[in-house]
Amino acid sequence: MAEDAVEGYRIAVVDPNRVVEQSPQYDAAGDALQRELEERERTLREQQEQVAALQRKLERDGALMSESEIQRLQNDIRSRTRKLKYARDEFQEDFVLRQNELRTKLARQVQEVVVELAKEQEIDLVITEGVVYFSDRIDISDLVIERLKAEFEKR
């Protein structure tokens, strides 16, 4: 390829992590996720408190209880503890899944903005991850962030 042809190309770089973390969409998604999960966290805390209360009752009143009452209370504690562990595991899985969904959605938005900017500014190639060095002159991350902020404010 001739040197003249290479000089005609425009190349840009985007730091996808910085773009995502500095976008208002990222903060909004984090806030939405937090609100979604607060109710479930509160329910888990209440269940944990109930188990602890039953444990305290067993320790406090166990000497005064019949063997069948003690056995029934121990079984109840075990059953609730098992259910609580299962609910916690499910909560953790749901959290990770939801976090990944939001991140994927945001990554799509970032990609759409990058493509828009590349077309508008007649950029031939946009590189993201795996770049060892690039100058500020070809970094369009700030432009992408500004466009994301503008789109966020429209909504």
C-alpha positions as CSV (number, residue, x, y, z in Angstrom):
1,M,0.0,0.0,0.0
2,A,1.3,3.4,-0.9
3,E,2.3,5.8,1.9
4,D,-0.2,8.4,0.6
5,A,-3.1,6.1,1.0
6,V,-2.2,5.4,4.6
7,E,-2.0,9.1,5.5
8,G,-5.6,9.5,4.3
9,Y,-7.0,7.3,6.9
10,R,-8.3,8.6,10.2
11,I,-7.9,6.4,13.3
12,A,-9.3,7.0,16.8
13,V,-9.1,5.3,20.1
14,V,-11.8,4.9,22.8
15,D,-11.1,3.8,26.4
16,P,-14.3,1.7,27.0
17,N,-13.8,1.4,30.7
18,R,-13.4,5.1,31.3
19,V,-16.4,5.9,29.0
20,V,-18.6,3.5,30.8
21,E,-17.6,4.6,34.3
22,Q,-17.9,8.3,33.5
23,S,-21.2,8.1,31.8
24,P,-24.4,9.2,33.6
25,Q,-26.0,6.0,32.3
26,Y,-23.6,4.0,34.4
27,D,-24.6,5.9,37.6
28,A,-28.3,5.7,36.8
29,A,-28.0,1.9,36.1
30,G,-26.2,1.5,39.4
31,D,-28.9,3.5,41.3
32,A,-31.7,1.5,39.6
33,L,-30.0,-1.8,40.5
34,Q,-29.5,-0.7,44.1
35,R,-33.2,0.2,44.4
36,E,-34.3,-3.1,42.8
37,L,-32.2,-5.0,45.3
38,E,-32.9,-3.1,48.5
39,E,-36.2,-4.8,49.1
40,R,-34.7,-8.2,48.8
41,E,-31.8,-7.3,51.0
42,R,-34.3,-6.0,53.7
43,T,-36.2,-9.3,53.5
44,L,-33.0,-11.3,53.9
45,R,-32.0,-9.2,56.9
46,E,-35.4,-9.8,58.5
47,Q,-35.1,-13.6,57.9
48,Q,-31.6,-13.5,59.5
49,E,-33.0,-11.6,62.5
50,Q,-35.8,-14.2,62.9
51,V,-33.3,-17.1,62.9
52,A,-31.1,-15.2,65.4
53,A,-34.2,-14.6,67.6
54,L,-35.1,-18.3,67.6
55,Q,-31.5,-19.2,68.4
56,R,-31.5,-16.8,71.4
57,K,-34.9,-18.3,72.5
58,L,-33.4,-21.8,72.4
59,E,-30.3,-20.7,74.4
60,R,-32.4,-18.7,76.9
61,D,-35.3,-21.1,77.4
62,G,-33.9,-24.4,76.3
63,A,-33.5,-25.6,79.9
64,L,-37.2,-25.0,80.6
65,M,-38.4,-26.7,77.4
66,S,-39.4,-30.3,76.8
67,E,-37.3,-32.5,74.5
68,S,-39.9,-32.3,71.8
69,E,-40.1,-28.5,72.0
70,I,-36.3,-28.3,71.8
71,Q,-36.3,-30.7,68.8
72,R,-39.0,-28.7,67.0
73,L,-37.2,-25.4,67.6
74,Q,-33.9,-26.8,66.4
75,N,-35.6,-28.2,63.2
76,D,-37.3,-24.8,62.6
77,I,-33.9,-23.0,63.0
78,R,-32.2,-25.5,60.6
79,S,-35.0,-25.2,58.1
80,R,-35.0,-21.4,58.2
81,T,-31.2,-21.3,58.0
82,R,-31.2,-23.5,54.9
83,K,-33.9,-21.4,53.2
84,L,-32.0,-18.3,54.1
85,K,-28.8,-19.6,52.6
86,Y,-30.7,-20.6,49.4
87,A,-32.3,-17.1,49.2
88,R,-28.9,-15.4,49.7
89,D,-27.3,-17.5,46.9
90,E,-30.2,-16.8,44.6
91,F,-30.0,-13.1,45.5
92,Q,-26.2,-13.1,44.7
93,E,-26.8,-14.8,41.4
94,D,-29.6,-12.4,40.5
95,F,-27.4,-9.4,41.4
96,V,-24.6,-10.6,39.1
97,L,-27.0,-11.4,36.3
98,R,-28.7,-8.0,36.5
99,Q,-25.4,-6.2,36.8
100,N,-24.2,-8.0,33.6
101,E,-27.5,-7.1,31.8
102,L,-27.1,-3.4,32.6
103,R,-23.4,-3.4,31.6
104,T,-24.3,-5.1,28.3
105,K,-27.0,-2.6,27.6
106,L,-24.7,0.3,28.4
107,A,-21.9,-1.3,26.2
108,R,-24.4,-1.3,23.3
109,Q,-25.2,2.3,23.9
110,V,-21.5,3.2,23.9
111,Q,-20.9,1.3,20.7
112,E,-23.8,3.1,19.0
113,V,-22.4,6.5,20.1
114,V,-18.9,5.5,18.9
115,V,-20.3,4.5,15.5
116,E,-22.2,7.8,15.2
117,L,-19.2,9.9,16.1
118,A,-17.0,7.9,13.7
119,K,-19.4,8.5,10.8
120,E,-19.8,12.2,11.7
121,Q,-16.1,12.8,11.9
122,E,-15.2,10.5,9.0
123,I,-13.0,8.3,11.2
124,D,-12.1,5.1,9.3
125,L,-11.0,3.0,12.3
126,V,-11.8,3.1,16.0
127,I,-9.8,0.9,18.3
128,T,-10.7,0.1,21.9
129,E,-9.0,-2.4,24.2
130,G,-5.6,-3.9,23.8
131,V,-3.9,-0.7,22.7
132,V,-0.4,-0.2,24.2
133,Y,-0.1,3.5,23.4
134,F,-2.1,6.2,21.9
135,S,-1.8,10.0,21.9
136,D,-4.6,12.3,23.3
137,R,-4.9,13.6,19.7
138,I,-6.7,10.4,18.6
139,D,-8.5,9.6,21.9
140,I,-12.3,10.3,21.4
141,S,-13.3,9.0,24.8
142,D,-14.3,12.4,26.0
143,L,-16.4,13.0,22.9
144,V,-18.2,9.7,23.5
145,I,-18.8,10.6,27.2
146,E,-20.2,14.0,26.2
147,R,-22.5,12.5,23.7
148,L,-23.7,9.9,26.3
149,K,-24.3,12.7,28.8
150,A,-26.3,14.6,26.1
151,E,-28.4,11.5,25.3
152,F,-29.0,10.9,29.0
153,E,-30.2,14.5,29.6
154,K,-32.7,14.1,26.7
155,R,-34.3,11.1,28.4
